[in-house]
Amino acid sequence: MTLYTLITGASSGIGKAIAADRAKSGEHLVLVARSGEKLEAFASELRQAHGVDVQVCAQDLSESGAPKQVFRFCEERAIAVDRLVNCAGFSVTGNFERMPEEELVRMSMVNMVSVATLTRLFLPSMLQRRQGAVVNIASLGGFQGVPGMACYSATKSFVVTLTEALAGELTGTGVRVFAICPGFIDNDQFYNRAGHDRSRIITPVSSPEVVIRAVRRGFAGNSTLILPTGFDSMMRFTQRFVPRKMVVWLAGLFAGAQEKR
Ligand SMILES: NC(=O)c1ccc[n+]([C@@H]2O[C@H](COP(=O)([O-])OP(=O)(O)OC[C@H]3O[C@@H](n4cnc5c(N)ncnc54)[C@H](OP(=O)(O)O)[C@@H]3O)[C@@H](O)[C@H]2O)c1
């Protein structure tokens, strides 16, 4: 049986970088995102460069039936998903009362529901094989509410909590789950989609490479929540000594995503 790594959000940014790194390591891939043409072009690059099989499954994960379609796509091709990387996600910045309601629903579907549903669908076969891993791309924003990114930070808190609980459930099964929790990453597509003026961010913005290294660390070790940089670890650690209201205020200040009232 040939094992595959399935990566959502593989058409750009962090997901694309993870896919390139996994292909370089010799893993066969299933790439998921909405942009089918971009995925096909990227898939043929990866096949040529690394001699791995790369399948493309174009789906809009904000649609409730999409995770099932992804699962069926794999079933029909007898693709055994050994590693599931839930990376698709987006942010919308600004004050919450101005956030379009449809965006709120779409973000909840992509950032939370698709993560949980894909995990639910692919986990049983991993458990049967007693091997496999689920990698969730969360965010440093998932450790507290971030004013100006209220819905986004809440969706990432969901991912952090789901990952921690599942890691507990999966102990001793041979199947791992871990989450990568990056701070801001250098990727204009993400900020443009979010309407986030990145010049207002006052914390370091790291390269996608730090996330790649964190994913490798995740596979090699046994941590559940992985903070890619020393700065990310320091931000999380110092939260213990600062009143919660101050933690949230600082998160808003650092992100620079809140609008003046
Ligand atoms: N950039 C950062 O600063 C940062 C920091 C921490 C965590 N993260 C997280 O990292 C992940 C990747 O972000 P990124 O920076 O790489 O952003 P990005 O370049 O905008 O990539 C987002 C990916 O998600 C896919 N996607 C978005 N909506 C989708 C939908 N409805 N259905 C299917 N796929 C969809 C996009 O593909 P299509 O448009 O082709 O569908 C794209 O491949 C996200 O979960 C994000 O929250 C990012």
The ligand as a Gaussian input file, in Angstrom:
#p B3LYP/6-31G(d) Opt

LIG

0 1
 N        0.740000      34.060000       7.375000
 C        0.759000      34.157000       8.696000
 O        1.214000      35.147000       9.276000
 C        0.249000      33.006000       9.524000
 C        0.589000      32.962000      10.880000
 C        0.120000      31.923000      11.669000
 C       -0.683000      30.942000      11.105000
 N       -1.010000      31.008000       9.792000
 C       -1.886000      29.970000       9.243000
 O       -1.201000      29.275000       8.237000
 C       -2.138000      28.742000       7.301000
 C       -1.688000      29.106000       5.894000
 O       -1.642000      30.504000       5.777000
 P       -0.741000      31.223000       4.683000
 O       -0.006000      32.315000       5.346000
 O       -0.011000      30.245000       3.894000
 O       -1.898000      31.917000       3.814000
 P       -2.189000      31.856000       2.237000
 O       -0.933000      32.022000       1.463000
 O       -3.304000      32.822000       2.006000
 O       -2.696000      30.372000       2.017000
 C       -3.967000      29.948000       2.406000
 C       -4.233000      28.614000       1.752000
 O       -5.540000      28.171000       2.170000
 C       -6.306000      27.878000       0.999000
 N       -7.705000      28.202000       1.215000
 C       -8.226000      29.390000       1.618000
 N       -9.564000      29.320000       1.610000
 C       -9.885000      28.064000       1.190000
 C      -11.103000      27.393000       0.949000
 N      -12.288000      28.003000       1.103000
 N      -11.059000      26.115000       0.522000
 C       -9.879000      25.477000       0.318000
 N       -8.692000      26.073000       0.523000
 C       -8.704000      27.349000       0.946000
 C       -5.723000      28.775000      -0.092000
 O       -5.937000      28.215000      -1.375000
 P       -7.022000      28.719000      -2.453000
 O       -7.112000      30.210000      -2.335000
 O       -6.468000      28.218000      -3.731000
 O       -8.273000      28.033000      -2.067000
 C       -4.239000      28.708000       0.230000
 O       -3.672000      27.559000      -0.326000
 C       -3.496000      29.299000       7.688000
 O       -4.209000      28.342000       8.418000
 C       -3.130000      30.482000       8.564000
 O       -4.149000      30.768000       9.481000
 C       -0.564000      32.011000       8.982000

